[in-house]
């Protein structure tokens, strides 16, 4: 987009720098004069933080104030630009939530920028996992509140269950300013945040885990080209039906097929130290886009239990879902959305399609002089690994610091072992020790440092060069393989060459990497040259093509998921609107007085309004919980409708709408029934907890599975 209007404002702000700099006390700027605001904000940052914003940082600030996603390179000062924009929104009378990817960054940035906000006359607070109710209430009362996207979402869900209006802590959404916007708005978009209530202790499925261990890939089951789905062959289906004595494809009883597929998915597609780790006797998921443990995440109950059974662990406590909201649904609540990231252009299509957002590309303060080498492509993984170790050893001999980005935990640890055998001493940063990440990253630019990391997205810490490192060429970044998203590659590469520093990057790729074998499995790779490197241009083309295919697949999954969840989000808005009228007004009293006037007149006048309110709230909450359970069951089995040549999405919408209409009548019926009972049962869960659900493979991908299921059925 055209930055000229912003540049004019920044130029005018520069002309005001002298007069404003001479003031002993900075004025509170009026937001109808953006040039004066920028000049005051620049001076405030200089005086309080010792950071004088560059012109490009002011450009980023103006883009954020204009409701854009600002693409700013790593090391260009996004944190300060975000703080200036948040202050600007707040000075316009809007409450601002600065949405981060984790607790560490939320607290660090709120405390770091605190003196600046104070100088601007804006209050600031932060929330994290350990924040108490009172601390959360105080933080949300500030003009600007920093928090991880999950924590803000969980607070919204907790408020959703309040039965006392005075206990609601999250204010009405106004402005969301999102750090690492592509990660939150795209990578996390389809992740549901869940509020659960105690249900039962949970149950593992060791029988299914044992059964699928007997099955042989290629004979009993196959894995699709992208390794996203696993499906039984006709012979596998016969074997399972014989062992279990069931009809797997009974449309009226899909439960066994779902259990088998869950166990098979856990067995064949989810790998320990890649998709999850086992720590302290529990399965802990790994966030693929960040390479760190997703502390609050779990798979849906069925898949979680299947993985726990696979690892012979005690099953997690199960709970009924009291409410849920996707990250995309959470963010779309805000009337104004803006954000910043180093890699927005690559997802500009999604940002426009799902949020109506445009990207403003902010130039760097200093030209990037990093040298990005072409990929080094090898025929096989062992060839690549051997060359990778040789390269690391050779560069380390010069003293130049090296940052190696790997694709998963297992690879990071295996590479570290290979380097240690060569007498090297790498530092490993992966999902098993991500608590120490800031200190590890801070040292990665020092002379002789070798840092092995699973992912660099959202680390939030600049790598500054140690003494004498610039003369050695700066930080050398090596990727051990291409990610399924080009953005993750760019984020890794961007760790070198910050603010005009020297640096270099290169990716080592093999024609046997998962990216190639999953997304372009039928392509024949070119032969290697005599030295073992594939230099034919078709090799580089296949790598890029595989990445584009992977990105297209992920975009389609996002679209498909939103098609299912959009209706749920709409129904949630409607039920909340109704619930708010009950919680804050006299809707319950009027409804019950009209429905049962004799009972109403018999109740004490000073308590009957509150009694009515609690009865109707309980009915709404119970019926909504049951509605969510119905939709979960419906979605898990809806793709079986494809066998009857029906559209799963159309069928889902048809049944979900009909069920919601019956929910409204059921709330009224239960409310009156409880109102007329001598002692109504208004019990609520004795314990509640929150978690994020990893994308359910049996929601968005079953249409492809069932194409094969249909073929299997027709072929028998």
N, C-alpha and C positions, 0 to 999 in steps of 0.2 A: 504494500500500500504506500501511498505518497506521504512522506514524512515532512513535507515542506511547511505545513501549518505549525507543526510542533517546533521545527527549527526556527521559525520566526519568533515564537514565544521564548525559546531558549536564548536567542540572540538578544531579545529585549531584557531578559533576566540578567544577562551579562552586563548590560549597560547600567543596571540598578545595583550591581555588586558594590561599587564604591560607596554610594550614599548609605546603603543598608549596613555595610561593614563598619561604618563610623558610629553607628548607634550603640549606646551602652546597653540598652534593653531592646530586644527584638519585639516588633509589634505582632499582634495576632493577625495574620493575613486574611483578607476577604477573598473568597474563592471566585468572585466575578472578575478578578484580575490575576490570571494564571502566571503572568510574567513575574509579578510581585511575589506571588506564592512561591515560585521556584527560587527566586532570589533569597527570600527569607529562609526557606527550607535548606538551601545550600549553606547559608551562613550558620544556621542552627546546627547542622551536621558537623561543620568545621569546628565550631566552638565546643560542642559537647562530646564528640566522638573522635576528633582529630582526623576526620575523613571529609575532604572537600570534594563533593560530587563532580564528576566530569560532565561535560555537556551531554555525552551519550547516556549517562545515567538519568539526566533530566528528561531526555527524549523518552526513555523507558517509563519514567514516572508519568509523563503526559499520556502515553499510550494506555497505561493502566487506568488513569483517571477517565479516559475515553472509552473504557469497556473493551479493551483489546487484549489479546494474548501477546505479550512482548517476548520475542526471541532475542535473548542476550547470551553471548558466549560465556563459557565457564571463565570465572575470574574477573568478569566485568562489573561486579558489584550489584547483583540482583537484589541482595538482601536490603541494601540501603534504598535502592529504587522502590522496592516494595513498601518500605516503611514510609517513605515520603508520600507515595500514592495513598497508603492507608490513612495517613494524617490528613491528606487533602480530602478524601471521602468523609472522614470524621468531621472536618471543619465545615462540610456542607450539611452537617446534621444527620448523617447516616451512620448507623452502627456497623462496624466492619469486623468480619471474621477472616483472619489470615490463616488459610488452610494449608497445613504442612503435611509431609509424608510420614513423619514420626515425632514422638515426644521430644527427643533430644533437640531437634531443630526448632521446634515450637518454643521450648524454654530458652534455648540459647539466643534465638533471635529477639524474643520479647525482652530479655534482660539486657542484651547487647544494645538494642535500640532504645531502651528505656529513657536514658538522658535526653535523647533527641526528641522523643514524644513529649517529655515534660517541658522542654524549651518551646515546643509548638503549642502548648496548652491542651494537649490531648492525653487522656488517661489510657493505660495499657495493662493487660493482664494475660495470663496463659493458663491452660489446663493440660493435665497429663493423666496417665493411668492411675497414678497414686493420689491425685487430687481428691480431697474430701468434698462432701456436699457443700459445706460453707465456702470452701475455697473456689469451687466451681461457680457458685452463685455470685461471689465477689468478682470473679474474672469476667463473667458475662455481663456484669453491670458496667464494665469499662467501655470507653469509646471504641477501643480496638482490642480484640481477643485473639490470641494465637492458640492454635490447637491442631493436633493431628486429625485428619479427616475422619478416622474411625471414632475418636473420642467425641467429636462434635456430633457425629451421627448417633452414637450410643446415648448421649444426653438427650437428643431429640426423641429417641425411642423411650427413654425413661420418663420423660415428660408426658409422653403419649399415654402412660399408665397412671399418672397422678389422679388421685381422687379428691385432692384439695388444691384449688386454684392457686393458693398462696405458696405452694411448693414448686411451681413451675419456674425453671431457672433460665431456659434458653429464650432469648427475646425473639420477636418476629424477625425472619430473615430479611436483610436489606442489601448488604454488599459482601460477596465472597471474593477475596483476593487469594489466588491459589499459587503457591510455590510448587515448582516441578509440575506445572500444569498438565503436561502431556501424560505424566505418570498417573496423576489423580483422575483426570478427565477421560483418559483413554484406557490405560492399562488396568486401572482399578474400577472402571466405570460399571462393569456388570457384576461386581462383587456385592452380594447382599450383606448388609449389616443386620444382625439378628438379636432380638431380645427373647430369651427363653425362660420358662418357668419350670420348676421341678416336676418331673413326670415319673421316671423310674430310673433304676440304676444302670440301665443299658445292657445290651446283650450282644455278645460276640457271635460270630457264625463260623466256628472252627470246622464244622462239617463241610461247608461250601469251600472253605480255604483248602481243606484236604482234598476235596474232589477235583478242583481245578489244577492242583499240583500234578494230578495224574494225566492231564491232557497234554498233547504234544502239538506244538506249533507247526502249521503246515499240513497237519492231518486232522486234528480235532478243532483247531481254530486258526484264524488268520488275523493279521493286524493290517489296517488300511495304510495307504501310502504315506500319510502324514503322521502315523503312529499316534493318532488321537482316539481311535476306536478299535476294539477287538470284537470279533464276531465268530460264532460257532459255524463250522462247516456242516453240511448235511450229516456227515459221519459223526462229527462231534455232538450234534443235536441228538442223533440216535443213541449215542453212548450215554449222554446225560439223562435222557428220558428212561433208558434201561436201568441206570443206576438209581434214579430217584423214583421210578415208576410213576411218572407224570406225563401230561401232554404240555410241553413247553409253550406251544403256540396257541393255547386256549385263550381267545380274546377276552373271555369273561373272567379269567383267573390269571392275570399277568404277573402275579407276585413272584412265582418261582423263577420265571425268565429274568425278572429284574434282579433277584438275588444272585442268580448264576452270573449275569453280566457284571454285577458289582464285584463279585469275587474274582472274576476273570480279569476285570479292569485292574483291580489291585495287584493281581499276580503278574500280569503281562505288561502293563503300561506304567505303573508307578514304581519307581526305583528308589531304594534307600540311598541316602546321601546325594540324591539328585533332586527328587521331588519332595523328599522329607528326610528328617533325621530322627533317630530315636535317642531321647535324652531324658534321664531321670524316670525311666519306665513309661514314657509317653511318646506318642507320635507327634512331632512338631513339623508343620509344613514350612516349606521354603518358598518365599516370594520370588517367582522366576524373574521378574523385571528388576529386582533389587538385590538378589543374591543373599538375602538375610532371612533369619527365622521370622515367620509371621506369627508373632506371639498370640494374637487374638484370633487366628484363623483355624478353621477346621473344615473338613468336607461335610456334605450333608450326612445325616446320621447313618444311612445305609453304607455309604462308601467309607466313612470313618471307621465303622465297625469292621468292614471287610479288611481294611489295612491293619487294624489292630489284631484281627484274627490271624492275618498273614504273619505278623511279627510275634504271635503268641503272647500278646499283652492283655491286661485286664481292660474291659471295654469302658469307654468314657460314659459319664453320666448322661442320660438322655433327657431331653426336655421338650415339652410342646412349645412351638413357636407362638409367642404372644403377639409379636409384631415384627416386621422387617421392612427395610427400605434399602434400595440399591444406592451405591455411591452416586450414580448418575441422577437418580431420583432426588437424593439429598441435595445435590448442588443445584439442580434445576428449580428448587424452591426459592432461590435467591433472585430478586428482580434484577440485580446487576451482578454480573460475573466478569472478572478479569483475572489475568494470571501471567506468570513468567516462567520461562524455561529456556534451556539452551538448544532445544530441538523441537520446535513447534511446526515449522513448515512441512515436515514429513507427515504430520497428521492434520494438516489444515482442513482436509476434506471431512474428517470425522468431527473436528471442532465446529465446522460450519453446519454439518448435517444434524448433529445431536444437541448442539447448544446455541447455534446461531452466532458463533463467535468468529471474528476475523483476526488474522495474525499481522503484527507489525514487526518487521525485521529491523532491529536496532544495530547500527554498525559498531564495530569494536573501537575502543579508544585508541588503540595502537594496532597497526596491521599485524596479522598473524604471520609469523615467519616459521612456523612449525613445518618440518619436511615430512609429508605423508608419502611413504613408499607404496608402490603397487603390492597387491597381495602376493605372497609366496605360496604357490599352489603345488601340492604333492599328490601322488597317486593314492597313497594309503595312510592311515593314521600312524602306524609305526614310523614311516618315513618322516611325517610331519613332526612327531614328537622328538625324534632324534635331531632333526635340524633345529628345532626350537631350543633344545638344551644347548646345542653347540653355539647358537647365536647368543644366548644369555651368558654363557661362559666367556665368550669372546668379548662381548661388550663390557661385562663386569671387570675384565682385566684392565680396562682403561680407567676404571673408577666411576664411570657414568652411572647414575641411578637408573634403575629399570623398574617399571610397573607392568606386571603381566596380568591381563584380564582373562580369566577362564570362564567356562560356561556353567560349571556346577561345582558343588563341594567336593565330590569324589575326584574330579579332575585337578582341582587346586591342591589337594593333599597328595595325589600321585605325582604331580609335577614337583612339589616340594621335596618329596623323597628322592626323585631322580637328581635334583640339584644338590641335595645333601650328599648323595653318593659321589658327586664330583668335588666335594669339599666346600661347597657354597653354603651360605647361611641365610636362606630366605625367611621373610616374615609373612605369615599367611593370614589373610583376612577373609573369612567366609562366614557362613551362617552359624557356625559353632562358637565364634568368639566376636560377634558383631558389637558387643558392648564396648570393646576397646577400639572401635573403628577410628574415632577422631584422632587419637594419639598415633595410631599406626599410619594413617594417611598423612598426618602432619610431618612425619619423618621420612616419607617416601621420596622426597626430593633431595635428601642428603647424599653426599658422596658415598659410593660403594653400596648403597641401599638396594636390596632386591625385595620387592613387595609383590606377593601373589594374591590377587583378589578375585572373588567370584563375580562381582558386579560393581560398577561405579555410579550407577544412577542414584540420585538422591542422597549421596554421602554427605553433601553439604559442607565439605572442608576443602579449601584450596591447598594445592601442593606448591609450596614455595621452595625455590631452589636454594640449596646450601652453598656455602662459600666455595668458589672455584668451579661450581658445576656448570655455569653458563659457558665457560671456556671449553668444557668437554662436549658441548652440544645440547645441554639441558636434559630434561627428563626424557627417557626413551620408553615409549609405550608399545607393548607387544600384545596383540590379541591372539589367543590360542585357537581361535575359530570365529567365524562370523555368527552373530546372533540371528534369530528369526526376524528381528526388527533392526533396520538400519539405524534407528535412533539410538539404540543401546551401543552400537559400534561407535557412533559419533560422540556419545557421552564419554565413552572410554578414551577415545582419541583426544577429546577436548581437555583431558587432564594435563596434557603437555601444551606448552606454548601460550600460557596465560599472560595477558597484558604485554604482549610483544616479546615475552621470553623465548629463547631458542628451545627447540624440542623436536622430537621425531616420533613417528608411529609406523607400525607395520602389522599386518595380520597374516598369520600362518593358517592355511586352509588345506584340507584334504578332500579328495573326491569321495572319500568314505565317511565324511562327517555327516551327522544326522540331518543337517540342513539339506544336504544334497540328496541323500538316500530317501528322505521323507517327501521332499517337495518336487524333485525332478528325477524320480526313480527310473524312468525309462530312457533317460538320456545316456548316451555312450560317451564317457569322458575321453579326451585326447590323451595321447601317450606322452610320457615324460621325456625330457632331453637326457643326454648322457650323464649329466650330473644329478639326475633324479628330480629336477624341478619341472613342472608343467608350464611351459612358456607359451604354448599355443593360445591365441586369443580366445578360443572357444572355452578354455578352462575358466578364465575370468568371467566370460559371459554366463556360464552355467552357475557360477557362484551368485552373481547378481540376479539372474533369473530366478533361482531358488528362493532368494530373499524376497523378491517381489511377489512370488506365488504365496509364500508364507504370510506376508503382510496382507495380501488379498484374502486369504483364508481367515485370518484374525478379524479383519474388518467385517466379513460376512457373519462370523460368529457374533460379533458385537451387534450387528443389525438384527440377527435372528433372536438373540437374547432380549433385545429391547422390544421386539414385536410381542414377546410373551409377557414381559414385565410392565409394559406401558399401561395395559389395562389394569393390572394390579395397583400400580401407582395412582391411577385415576380413582379407582374404588377406595383406596386408602384416603385420598383427599376428601372424598365425599363423606366417609364414615367419621373422619376427624372433624369435619365441619359440623356434623350432627353432634358429635361428642362435646365439642366446644360450647355449643348452645346449651347442652345439659349442664356442663361443668360451671359455666360462667353466668347462666341465666336461669329462667324458671320454666324451661321447656319440659323438664321431667314433671314438675308439679302440675302444669297445665294438662299434660297428657294423662296422668294417673287420676287427677281430679275428674277429668271428663270420662275416663274409662270405668272408674269405680267410685262414683260420687258418695255412696253411703260409707264405704271404707275411709274415704278421704275425710269426711266430716267427723268420723269417730276418732281420728288421731289427734294428739295434742297439737295445738296450733303452732307452738314454738319449735317443734321438731319435725313436723311433717314435710316441710320443703326439703330439708337435708336427707330425710329418710327416702323420699322419692328420688332425689338426685343419686344417692348411692345405689339404689335398686336398679335404676336405668343404666347407670355407668357399668355396673356389674354385668347386666344383660348384654350391653353393647360389646364389652371386652370379651365375654365368653363366646358370643356369636362370631366375632371377628377372628378369634383364635381358631374356632372350628372351620371358618371359611378358609383361612390360610392352610389348614391341614387338608381340606378338600382340594384346594388348588394345587397343593404339592402332589397329592396322590393322582390328581387328574393329569398333571403335566408329566409325571413319571411314566404313565401308561398311554398318553394321548397319541404317541407316534404309532401305536399298534393300529390306529384307525387307518393308517396308510395302506394296510393290507386290504381294507375294504374300499380302496380308491377314494378316500375322503381326505380333505385337507386338514392336517393336524392343527394348524393355527386357527383356521375357521371354526373347527370343532371346539377347540379350547375356548375361544371367545364366546361361542354360542352357549356353552354350558356354564362358563364363569359368570356371564351376564344374568342368566336365569337363576343361578344360585344366589347371586347378590340380591336380586329382587326378593327372593324368599327369605333372605337374611333379615331384611327390614321388617317383614311381617313377624318373623320369629322373635326379634327383639321386643316388639310390642306385646306379643303373647306371653313371653317369659316375664316381662316387667309386671304385667298385670297379675300373673300367677303368683309371683313372689310378693307383690304388694298385698294381695289378699290372704297370703299365708300368715298364720300366727307368728312364726319365727322363720323368716326367709333365710336361705343359705346363701350368704354373700362371701363365702370363703375364697381367698385368692392364694396363689402359689406361696409356699412357705419360703422359697428361695428363688431368686432370679439371677441370671447371668447373661453376659453379652459375648458375642463372637462374630467373626466374619466367615462367610461360607465361600470356600473355593469354588470356582465355576463348576457346575454340575455337568459332567460329560453326557449324562442321559437326558438333558433338557434340550440342548441345541443341536446335537449331532445325531440323534437317533433316526432322523429321516434318511441319512445315508446308511446307517446300520440296517434299517428295515428294508431298504432296497435289496440288500443281500439276504435278509431274512425271507423276504417275499420270494426271491429266486430259489432259496433253499426249500421253502415249502412247495413251490411249484415243481421242483425237481425231484420230489420224493414220491 
